[in-house]
Structure formats: structure tokens, C-alpha cells
Amino acid sequence: MALLRILHYPDPILKQVCAPIDQIDDGLRTLARDMAETMYAAPGVGLAAPQIGISRRLIVLDCSSRDEAPELLSCVNPEIVEREGEAYEEEGCLSVPEYYARVSRSARVKVRYLDLEGNRVEREADGLLAIAFQHEIDHLDGILFIDHLSPLKRGLFRKKYQKILEQEKERL
């Protein structure tokens, strides 16, 4: 297992639409395990392959609380097949460190994907898991949570994020 480097905004790979995965093999399983280890270490509740520089349709999620047993989901070629309701929650992203904003999402989703054994799974989700699925699947389509902000809030984000990047450079 290995910790992988997480790409940060504005890396151009984060804006690419990812290619579907046509073969599930041991290499993909190892990648999913490494992604999960990286997500847990960050710490985060989700990670998409483009966030580690791989433009493929693979995500890992675990929305269990710290005092619960892990519930890791590894999803190959995930897609949202149904949406319902609206939720407006604060989100962050491992690729946009130290920035959080309220984003409008569907309150409930049904997601279809393949597990790491190639089995087709359909799963309904609400709450944090629904938001995490939407957030991570957006990554596969080259969309960051900041892309959901209004033009005014996106402009404010760019100014604030520039200051965050400058502070990071000063620390190095």
C-alpha cells in the first residue's frame, strides 16, 4: 500500500472528463486500496482517481464516523441514475485545501457502479453519503465543488485561495 500525492486546484487534470474503466484487475484493486489509504490519511471521506492524477472513473468513499467501523466503498464507473430533493451543505475538497463553501446538491441519489469484483451495484444514498457520491462523481466529469458556486462567490474564492497558496509558499 502507498500514500499517493493529491493534486490541488488549479491542476489541469482536475478539469478533465475521465475515461471509463473497461477491465477490473489486480492493478485496479491495488490502485483502489492505495486511494483508500490516501483518503484516510488526508483525512477525507472520498477520493476520485483524477485527484491523484489518473483520469479514470474510479472513486473511493467512507462516510462512517470516526467511532464506527469503516464502510469503504470502491466504485468503478459510478453514475447517478436518480436524484431527488435538495440539500444545501458546506463542502470541502482534498484538492482545494483549507476552503469550504455551501453547495446545492440533490438530497437523495441512486447510484449505479461496479464493485472491485465486477458486480453491478445499485445503491440509494441520502445525507453525507449522497453528497459525497455527487462530489466524487463530479470529479470524474472534471467538475470541482467550486464550479457550483455563483460567479460572485467563485470570484471571492479565487482571491481567498490565492492568499492560501501564498501562505503555503511562505511556510515552505
C-alpha positions as CSV (number, residue, x, y, z in Angstrom):
1,M,0.0,0.0,0.0
2,A,1.2,3.5,-0.7
3,L,0.2,7.1,0.1
4,L,-0.4,8.9,-3.2
5,R,0.1,12.6,-3.9
6,I,-3.2,14.6,-4.1
7,L,-3.3,17.2,-6.8
8,H,-4.5,20.6,-5.9
9,Y,-6.5,23.2,-7.8
10,P,-5.8,24.6,-10.4
11,D,-4.1,21.4,-11.8
12,P,-5.5,20.9,-15.3
13,I,-6.0,17.1,-14.7
14,L,-8.8,18.1,-12.3
15,K,-10.8,19.6,-15.2
16,Q,-10.6,16.5,-17.5
17,V,-13.5,14.2,-18.1
18,C,-12.3,10.7,-17.1
19,A,-12.3,7.6,-19.3
20,P,-14.4,4.6,-18.3
21,I,-12.7,1.6,-16.9
22,D,-13.2,-1.5,-19.1
23,Q,-11.2,-4.1,-17.1
24,I,-11.2,-4.7,-13.4
25,D,-7.9,-6.4,-12.5
26,D,-5.4,-6.6,-9.6
27,G,-3.8,-3.4,-10.7
28,L,-7.1,-1.5,-10.3
29,R,-7.7,-3.2,-7.0
30,T,-4.3,-2.1,-5.8
31,L,-5.0,1.5,-7.0
32,A,-8.3,1.5,-5.1
33,R,-6.5,0.3,-1.9
34,D,-3.9,3.0,-2.3
35,M,-6.6,5.6,-2.9
36,A,-8.4,4.5,0.2
37,E,-5.2,4.7,2.3
38,T,-4.5,8.2,0.9
39,M,-8.1,9.3,1.7
40,Y,-8.0,8.0,5.3
41,A,-4.6,9.7,5.8
42,A,-5.7,13.0,4.4
43,P,-8.2,12.7,6.2
44,G,-11.3,12.8,3.9
45,V,-14.5,10.9,3.2
46,G,-13.9,10.5,-0.6
47,L,-11.3,10.5,-3.2
48,A,-11.6,10.3,-7.0
49,A,-8.8,9.0,-9.3
50,P,-8.2,12.3,-11.1
51,Q,-7.3,13.8,-7.7
52,I,-4.2,11.6,-7.8
53,G,-3.5,12.3,-11.5
54,I,-5.3,9.3,-13.0
55,S,-8.0,10.2,-15.5
56,R,-10.2,7.0,-14.9
57,R,-13.7,6.6,-13.5
58,L,-12.8,5.2,-10.0
59,I,-13.8,6.6,-6.6
60,V,-13.5,5.5,-3.0
61,L,-15.8,6.7,-0.2
62,D,-16.2,6.1,3.5
63,C,-18.7,8.3,5.3
64,S,-18.7,6.4,8.6
65,S,-17.9,8.4,11.7
66,R,-14.5,8.0,13.4
67,D,-16.1,5.9,16.2
68,E,-17.8,3.5,13.8
69,A,-16.3,0.6,11.8
70,P,-15.1,1.7,8.4
71,E,-17.5,1.3,5.5
72,L,-15.3,1.6,2.5
73,L,-16.9,1.7,-0.9
74,S,-14.8,1.4,-4.1
75,C,-16.8,2.3,-7.1
76,V,-15.9,1.7,-10.7
77,N,-17.7,3.7,-13.4
78,P,-20.2,5.2,-11.0
79,E,-23.2,7.1,-12.3
80,I,-26.1,8.8,-10.7
81,V,-29.3,7.3,-12.1
82,E,-31.9,9.1,-10.0
83,R,-32.0,12.3,-8.0
84,E,-34.5,13.7,-5.5
85,G,-34.9,16.7,-3.3
86,E,-32.3,19.4,-2.5
87,A,-29.6,19.7,0.2
88,Y,-27.5,22.8,0.8
89,E,-24.5,21.8,2.9
90,E,-20.9,23.0,3.4
91,E,-18.3,21.1,1.4
92,G,-14.6,20.9,1.3
93,C,-12.3,19.0,-1.0
94,L,-8.9,17.4,-0.6
95,S,-7.9,19.1,-3.9
96,V,-8.9,22.5,-2.7
97,P,-7.3,22.5,0.8
98,E,-8.5,24.9,3.5
99,Y,-11.5,26.2,1.6
100,Y,-15.2,25.4,2.4
101,A,-18.4,26.6,0.9
102,R,-22.1,25.7,0.9
103,V,-23.1,23.9,-2.3
104,S,-26.6,22.9,-3.5
105,R,-26.9,19.1,-4.2
106,S,-29.6,16.5,-4.5
107,A,-30.8,15.3,-1.1
108,R,-31.1,11.7,-2.2
109,V,-29.5,9.8,-5.1
110,K,-29.5,6.3,-6.6
111,V,-26.0,5.4,-7.9
112,R,-25.0,2.5,-10.2
113,Y,-21.5,1.2,-10.3
114,L,-19.3,-1.9,-10.4
115,D,-17.5,-3.1,-7.3
116,L,-13.9,-4.4,-7.4
117,E,-15.1,-7.9,-8.2
118,G,-17.1,-6.6,-11.3
119,N,-20.5,-7.0,-9.7
120,R,-23.1,-4.4,-10.7
121,V,-24.4,-2.5,-7.6
122,E,-27.3,0.0,-7.3
123,R,-27.3,1.9,-4.1
124,E,-29.6,4.6,-2.7
125,A,-28.0,7.2,-0.5
126,D,-29.0,10.3,1.4
127,G,-27.3,12.6,3.8
128,L,-23.5,12.8,3.7
129,L,-23.2,9.7,1.5
130,A,-25.4,11.3,-1.2
131,I,-23.4,14.5,-1.1
132,A,-20.1,12.5,-1.2
133,F,-21.2,10.4,-4.2
134,Q,-22.2,13.6,-6.1
135,H,-19.0,15.4,-5.2
136,E,-16.7,12.5,-6.2
137,I,-18.7,11.7,-9.4
138,D,-18.4,15.4,-10.3
139,H,-14.6,14.9,-10.2
140,L,-14.9,12.2,-12.8
141,D,-16.6,14.8,-15.1
142,G,-14.0,17.5,-14.5
143,I,-16.2,19.4,-12.1
144,L,-15.0,20.8,-8.7
145,F,-17.3,21.8,-5.9
146,I,-16.2,25.4,-6.5
147,D,-17.8,25.2,-10.0
148,H,-21.2,25.1,-8.3
149,L,-20.7,28.5,-6.7
150,S,-22.2,31.6,-8.0
151,P,-19.9,33.9,-10.2
152,L,-19.6,36.3,-7.2
153,K,-18.7,33.5,-4.8
154,R,-16.3,32.0,-7.3
155,G,-14.5,35.3,-7.6
156,L,-14.2,35.6,-3.9
157,F,-12.9,32.1,-3.7
158,R,-10.2,32.8,-6.2
159,K,-9.0,35.8,-4.2
160,K,-9.1,33.9,-0.9
161,Y,-7.5,30.8,-2.4
162,Q,-4.6,32.9,-3.9
163,K,-3.9,34.1,-0.3
164,I,-3.9,30.5,1.0
165,L,-1.4,29.4,-1.8
166,E,0.8,32.4,-0.9
167,Q,0.8,31.4,2.8
168,E,1.7,27.8,1.8
169,K,4.7,29.0,-0.2
170,E,5.9,31.1,2.7
171,R,5.8,28.1,5.0
172,L,7.9,26.0,2.6
